Amino acid sequence: MTYSDLAALLRGLPDAEFGSGASEDDISQAEGLIGPLVGEYRSFLEEFGWANIRHLEIFGLGDGTTTANDLVKTTLFERSYGRIAHLVPVENIGTGDLCCVRQVTGTLYDSPVILSPLDSGEADYIEDHEGFAHWLIERVKNII
C-alpha cells in the first residue's frame, strides 16, 4: 500500500475532518523543535495537516490543530517525561500508549510505525515495518 492509496482512502471518507495541509514553514518550525519529518508522514502533513476520523485523531500541524491533535505540543509533552526521545507520535490510542513514527532519513522502511506502550522502553516497542501509509489504512479500515 502506498501513500497515494492512503490519500485516496482519506479523501473518500464522508465523515472525516482534515486540516488544509501544513505549510513548509509549519513543517520547518516543527522540525526545529522535534526533529526531522520525512517520508509518508511528511506527505500526510503536507496534504492533510491532521485528521479526525471518527474517534481516531492523527496528530499534525497547520490550521485547525487543537490541543488534542497538536503534533509539536504532544511530542514535547511526551519527551518531557523521558518517553519517545527519537520518535514522533502520530496517535494516542487512549491508554497512554502511543503510535509513533521513526523519522530517520535513509532508513530501509518509509516511516515505520512504532507502538510505544506507556512506561516502556525501546525493548518493548512493537514495530510495523510496512510504514505510515499501511498502518493508517489498516487503522481506518478497522473503524469504518
C-alpha positions in Angstrom: 0.0 0.0 0.0 1.3 3.4 -1.0 0.8 6.9 0.2 -1.4 7.5 -2.9 -3.7 4.7 -1.7 -3.9 6.3 1.7 -4.7 9.8 0.3 -7.4 8.4 -1.9 -9.0 6.5 1.0 -8.9 9.5 3.3 -10.4 11.8 0.6 -13.3 9.3 0.1 -14.3 9.3 3.8 -17.6 11.3 4.2 -17.4 11.9 7.9 -13.7 12.6 8.3 -12.2 16.0 9.2 -8.8 17.2 8.0 -6.7 20.3 8.0 -5.8 22.2 4.9 -2.2 20.9 4.9 0.8 22.1 6.7 2.9 24.8 5.0 6.6 24.4 4.5 7.1 27.0 7.2 4.9 25.0 9.7 7.0 21.9 9.0 10.3 23.7 9.3 9.3 25.2 12.6 8.2 21.8 13.9 11.4 20.2 12.7 13.4 22.8 14.6 11.7 21.7 17.8 11.2 17.9 17.4 13.5 16.7 14.6 13.1 15.6 11.0 9.7 14.8 9.5 10.2 12.6 6.5 8.6 10.1 4.1 4.9 9.2 4.1 4.2 11.1 7.4 5.6 14.3 5.9 3.5 13.8 2.8 0.4 13.4 5.1 1.3 16.6 6.9 1.8 18.5 3.7 -1.5 17.3 2.2 -3.8 17.0 5.2 -2.1 18.6 8.2 -4.0 16.5 10.7 -7.0 14.1 10.7 -10.0 13.2 12.8 -11.7 10.0 11.6 -14.5 9.1 14.0 -12.6 8.5 17.3 -9.2 8.3 15.5 -7.2 11.5 15.9 -4.0 11.7 13.9 -1.6 14.4 15.2 -0.5 17.1 12.9 0.3 20.6 12.0 -1.3 23.7 10.5 -4.6 25.4 10.6 -7.2 23.8 12.8 -5.0 21.9 15.1 -6.3 21.6 18.7 -4.7 20.7 22.0 -5.7 17.1 21.3 -4.0 16.8 17.9 -1.1 19.2 18.0 2.0 17.3 16.9 4.6 19.6 18.4 2.9 20.0 21.8 2.2 16.3 22.1 5.8 15.4 21.2 7.4 17.8 23.6 5.0 16.8 26.4 5.8 13.1 26.0 9.5 13.8 25.7 9.4 15.8 28.9 8.7 12.5 30.7 11.6 10.8 29.0 9.5 8.9 26.5 9.9 8.6 22.8 13.2 10.5 22.6 13.7 9.5 18.9 10.1 9.0 17.8 7.3 11.3 16.7 3.8 10.4 18.0 1.0 10.2 15.4 -1.8 8.8 17.7 -2.5 8.3 21.3 -4.6 5.1 21.4 -6.3 6.1 24.7 -4.4 4.1 27.3 -1.3 6.2 27.3 0.2 4.0 24.6 1.4 6.0 21.6 1.7 5.0 17.9 4.8 6.8 16.7 6.8 7.1 13.5 10.6 6.7 13.4 11.7 9.6 11.3 15.1 8.8 10.1 16.2 9.7 6.6 17.8 6.9 4.6 16.2 4.0 6.5 15.1 0.8 4.9 11.4 1.5 5.7 9.4 4.6 4.9 8.2 6.0 8.2 7.8 2.7 10.1 5.2 2.9 12.9 6.1 2.0 16.4 3.7 1.2 19.2 5.3 2.6 22.4 3.4 1.2 25.4 3.1 3.5 28.4 6.0 3.2 30.9 8.1 1.2 28.5 11.5 1.4 26.9 12.7 0.6 23.4 12.8 -3.1 24.2 9.0 -3.1 24.5 8.3 -1.3 21.2 6.2 -3.1 18.6 7.2 -2.1 15.1 5.2 -2.2 11.9 7.8 -2.1 9.1 5.2 -1.5 6.4 5.2 2.2 7.1 2.8 5.0 8.0 0.5 4.7 4.9 0.0 0.9 5.5 -0.6 1.5 9.2 -3.2 4.3 8.8 -5.0 2.4 6.0 -5.4 -0.5 8.4 -6.5 1.7 11.3 -9.1 3.4 9.1 -10.4 0.1 7.7 -10.9 -1.2 11.2 -13.2 1.7 12.2 -15.3 2.3 9.0 
